Amino acid sequence: MGRNLRKLRAFLLPAVLAVVACQPQAEWPDRPLLLLCPWAVGGGTDRVSRQVGAFLEQELGVPVNVVNATGGAGVTGHSRGSSARPDGYTLTMMTVEINMLRWRKLTKISWEDFTPIMLLNRDAAAIFVHVDSPWHRLEELAAAVRDKPGALTASGTATGGIWHLAFAGWLRATGLEPDAAKWVPSAGSAPALQDLASGGLDVVCCSLPEARALLGSGKLRSLGVMADTRVTADPETPTLREEGVDWVMGAWRGLALPRDVPEEIVNRLLVALERIVKGETVVAGERFGDFMAREGFDASWEPPAQFRETLRRTDQDLGALLTSEAFSSLMADRFRPYDFPLVLGVLFGVLLVGLWAQGARPAALLRSWSIRRGAVVACVEIVLAIVVFVGVVETAGFLVTAGGIVFLLLWRLGSSLRVSLLVTLVFVPLVYQLFHYGLRVPLPRGWLGW
């Protein structure tokens, strides 16, 4: 009987796998989409991303989950978007920083690692101060910077981000050094504006829409906008050119997919986005253009071909700016990558010398510390597990990758094979269900397609 059962299993397993493999592929999209926002919650990019997500949900009929993948001056979100599986389920709200990252040697990725779909808006940079500050015009702020170089603090984004470049460009255009004011890096405009409102900063450079709420509440004052003409959303703020400074700079935002996404998916998404930007889609009684106008965003959309040309031209212009001598000091790292371990090594050497001077010998010290080899190996295995997970989860999928790692770690830590397998089969699918369906955060499906 047992032998016949084994034969039946051997026959049924390939048959079941064959049936599953032959199932027709569902039409895109048949599950939630992930929209990566490289910047912090509350900023302009986050607000545009969430609004676009709501309209895409209406058009595509599936949830669109916005995830703020912040850090690394935009590297984290853009890198995650470019390396995602090209199946159309991961979108990225690209920002102008994608045209800067490789020039700053922060990453090797560029806009060419994406499939650009549509440019959604452009926003000029502006300079803001606290309402109680003594500066009412840009020339007064410039004079304060000139009188006390390095004393004033400014922020708005990470070091080398678009608002940092805009602010440094203004300083340079007024005859000051780009580092005449101390730039304090932040995860985006929202936390920087809050610091400005609470008195923690002297100046913030970002777009007018991002500062709209605090401007409306009377906590901030705008001194100038870096645009060719005054912005409709805030006609009272003069342009820098009106103040005698010839400097224009701004940011853009646009949706993109990873490279090599099938053309039919690209076309399906493009049709949905065109309906949205043309005002044919209504969510809660409002069109996308209504939201952009109400929030002060410039809704200048561009189709794929025009968007690609904008990316190419912006990449060329910012590359020339970032590699110029005037901006090289802003991009220079204060510390080399190996400075920190070097300092630790020196301190460790000083400790050994001090103990030696007290009569102890290094060999005796090492024996007395009784370093357990098993504990070291366990720590190494856990670190390797994290590296493997990050490297293969997009391809193999969450269930396969996490399941394999959890099973191996439990077994290596002393659990029996039966307990390790049982815990893995229960725990990993529960985590998948919690994130994928409970929290509406889609996890990579990979080989299983679940």
N, C-alpha and C positions, 0 to 999 in steps of 0.2 A: 504493500500500500504506500509506504514512504517513498519507494523508488518511483512508483507511478506518479505520485504527487510532485516529485522533483522534475520528472519529465514534463508534466503539465505546466509547471512554472516556467521551465526553460522554453516551452513553446509560446506561452501566453505573453511573456515579457517583451520579446521582439515584436509580437503582433500588436500589442498595445502601443509601443513606441512608434511603430510604423503608422498606426492610425492617427496618433497625435501629430506626427510630423506631416501627415498629408492633409491636416485640417486647413481650410482656406484662411489666408491672412485677413484679419479684420481691416476695414477701411479706416484710414487715419482721419481724425484721432478717435481712438476707442478707449482712452483712459486719460487721467489728468495730465496737464502740461506743467512744466516747471519753467518759470520766468526768473532768471538770475538778475539781480540788481547789485552792481558792484559797490554801491554806496549805502550809507547808514539810513535807518528809518527816519522819516520826517523831512529829509532833504528833497530837492526838486526832482532828482532822478527817481527816488522812491515813490513820490506822489504820482509822477507820470507813469511809472511802471504799474502801479496798482490800478490806475484808471484804465490803462490799456488792457490789463488783465481782466478787468470786469467786462469790458466790451468784447474781448475775445471769447470769454465764456458765453456771452450772448450769441455770438456768431458761430462758434464751433460746437456748442452744446456739451462741453466738458469743463470741469474745474480748471482754473489756471492759478497755480500757487506761486506767489511772489516770495522769493527767498533772498534776503540781503546777505550776499557773500562778500563781506567787506574785508579790507586789509591790504597791505602792500601797495598802497597808492593806486588801487584798482587792479593790481595783478591777480589777486585771489579770484574775483568774480569773472574777469575776462579769461583767465587760464582755465577755470572750471568750465566755462561755456565753450571754449575752443576745443577742449579735450573730451567733451561729452559724446555719447554715441550719436552718430548721424542718422537718427531715426525720426527726427522732427518733434521729439517730446521735450527737448531742452532748448529754450530760447534765451537769448542774452540781450539785455538793454545796454548796448554798447554806448560808451560815452567818448568824448574827445580824447580821454587819456589813452585810448588804444593807439593813438597816433604819437604817443610820447614814450611809452614803456620801453620799447627796444632801443630808442635813442638814449635813454637814461641807463641802459644796460641792466634793467630790472628783470627782464625776461626776454626770451627770443620770439615770443608770439607777436603777431601784428594783425592788422585788419585782413590780410590775405589768408589768415587761418579761419576765417568765417565765410559764410554765405550771406552777404548783406541783403536785407529784404526791403526795408524802408526807413528813411530819415523822417523823424517825427517832429522835431522842433529845434530851434536855435535860440540861445539866450545870451545877451551881452553881459559882460562883467560890470559890477558896480562896486563902489567903495562906501562902507557904512561905519558910523561911529555911534557911541551912546548919545542919547538925547541930551544928557547933561555935560557932554564933553565941551571944551572951549573952542572947538573947531566948527565953523559953519560953512567954510569954503575949502576947496582942495588946496588952494595956495597957502592957507593957514596951516593945514596938516603937513604940507611939504616943508614949510618953514620950521615946524616943530621937529620933524625928522632931521632936517639939516642942522638945527641947533644942538641936538643930542643924538648923534648917530648910534644906532644899536640899542637905544633906550626904550623905544616904543615896540609893542608886541602886536603882531597881526596874525590872522589865521583865515581859514575858509575851506581848506582841504589838506591833503598830505603834501609833504615837501615835493616840489616839482610838479604838482598837479596843475590843472588849468588855471585855477584862481590864484595860485602862487605865481605862475608865470605872468598872469595878467597884472598882478600887483607889482611884481618886480619890473615889468615892462613900463608901468606908470612911473616908478621911481627913476628908472633909466631915462625916460622921456623928459623928466623934470630936471635932469642933470645930476641926479644922485646915484650912488652905487646900488645895484640890485639887492644887496644885503644890508642897506642902511637901516632898515627896521628888522627886528628879530621875528622870523616866521616860526610860529608854533604849529606843528603838524596836527591835523585832526582827521577823524574818519569821514568827514563830510561837512557840508555847510551847517546842518542843523545843530550839532554840538558846539560848533564855533560861534554861531549866533547866540546860543544860550549863554555861553561864556561871556560874550560881549554885553548882553543884556544884564548879566549879574555883576559886571565890572571886572571880570577876569582878563579881558583883552582891551586893547586900545582901538583896534581897527579890524574889520572883517571885509574881505573881498569875496563876493559871490554874485549870483544873479539876483535881479529884482524880485522875481517870483518866489525865490527861496526865502527872502526876508520879508515877504508880504505881510505875514501875520504880525510880526513884531513891529513892522513899520506902522501898520494899522492901529496897533495898540499904543503907539506913541512912545515906545521904548528906544527906538533907533532913529537915526537921521541919515539920509542918503546924500552924499556930497557930489557924486558924479557917476555917469554911466559911460562905458567904453563902447559906444555905438556911433554909427555915422549920423543918426538923427535921434531925437528924443523918443523914448519908448512910450507907446500908447498907454501902457498900464500905469505909468508914473510920469506924466508929462511935466511935472514940476521939477524933476531932477535934470540938471543940465548935462550935456555931453562933455567929455574931456576937451574936445576941440573948442567948445564954447568957452572953456576955461583957459584956453591957450596952450593945451597939451595935445600934440598930434599922436594919439595912441588909440587903437581900436582892437578889442579882443573879446572873444566870447566862447561859448561851448555849444555842443550839439548832442542830441540823443537819438538813437535809432535802433531798430530791432534787427537781430541777426540770428542765423542758425549756424551750427557747426558746418565745416566744409564737407562736401560730398553727400549732403542730404538729397534724396531722390527728387527729381524735378517736379513730379506730380505733387509732392508735399509742399515744395516751395510755392508752386502756383496756387495751391489751395489756400495757403496762409496769406499770400499776396492778395487774392480776391477778397478775403475777409478783412484785411487791413485797409484796402481801398474803400470798401463799404464804410468802414469806421471813420476814416479821415474825411470822407466826402459827406458825412452826416446822414448816411442811410441807416445807421444802427442807433437805436435809442435804448438807453438803460436808465430806469427810474425817472423817465420823463426828460432826460437830458442827452444831448449829443456830445460827441468827443470835442468838437470845436467849441461848444458852450463851456465845457469844463476848462479848456485851455485859455479861453478869453477871460473867464471869471477869475482864474488863478494868476493871470498875467503872463502866461507862457506864449511864446511866439510859435504858432502852429504852422511852420514852414515845412511841409512834407515833400519828400522826393522819392520817386520810384527807384527800383534797383540799379539801373544803368547810371542814372544821375547821382545816386547815393555813392556808388563805387568811385565816380569821378571826384566827388567831394572828399571821400576818404583818401584817395591818391594825392590830391592836391594839398589837403591839410597835413598829411604825413610828410610831404616834401617840405612844406613851409615850417612846420614845427621842428622837423629834423635839423633844418638850417639854423633855427633859433637856439635849440638846445645844445648844439655842438659849437656855437659861437663862443668866443673868448669871454664875452660879457657875462654869460650864464654858466660858465664852467665852474665858478666858485660855488654856485648854488647847488650843483649836482655832486660836488666832491663829498665823499664819505669822510666823516670825522675819524672813524675807526676802521681798520682793516678787518677782514673776516676772522683772522687768527689772533687778533689782539687779546680777546677775552681768554681763550685757552692758554695763551702765552703768559698772561698775568697770573692765572691759576698755577701754572707750572713754576713760575718764579716764587710764588708764595709757598708752594709745597717744598721747593728747594730750601727756602729760608727756614721753614719748619724743621726739616731734616738736619740742617746745619746747627740750629739751636739745640735740638735734642742730642746731637753728637757732642756738642760742647758741654752738655751736662753729663756725659759719660756713657750714653746709650749708643749702641751700634745699629746701623740700618737693618742688618739681617735679623737681629733679635727683635727689632720693632715690628718687622713684617710678620714674624712668627707670632708675636703677641697679639696682633690684630685679628688673627684667626679668620681670615676671609673665607667664607664658605663658597666653594666652587659652584655648588648647585644653585645658590641664590643668584650668583652672577649670570649663570647660564639662563636661568628663568627670566631675568630682566632682559637679557639679549633677545630671547625668544619673543617676548611681548613686544619689544620695539620692532623686530622683524615682522611680526604679525600685522602691526599697524601699517608698516611700509607696504607689505603685500596687499593688504586690503585696499589702500589708496590706489595702488597700481593696477589692480585687476577688477575692481568692483564694477566699473562701467561696462566691461566686456563680459565677465562671467555672471554678473548680477549679484544682488544683495544676498539672496537666500543661499546660493552656492558658496560665495566667498565667505560670508559671515558664518555659515554653518560649518564649513570646513575648518575655519580658524578656531571657532569655539570648541569644536570636537577635539582637535589636536591639542589645544591648550589645556582642556580639562583632563585629557588622558596623560599629558606630560606632567601635569601637576599632581598626579597620583590617583585620579578617579578610575574606576574600572571601565572597561570598554562599554559595558551595558549601561552604566550610569551616564557616561559621557554622551553616548548616542541618544539616550532618552531625554536628557536635558537639552541637547541640541535640537532635537525634533520638536520639542515643546516650546522652548524659549525663543529661538530664532524666528519661527513663523509668527509668534505672538508679537514680537517687536515689529515685524514687517506689517502685520495687520494694524497695529497701533499707529504707525507713521503713515502708511499708505492710505488707509481708510478712515481712521479716527482723526488724525491731525491733518489729513489731506496733503501730506508731503510725499510725492511719488519717489520711490526708490528704484534704482536700476534693476530691470528685469533680467537682462542677460540671456544666457542660453536657455533657461526654462521658459522664458516668456510670460512669467506670472506677474 
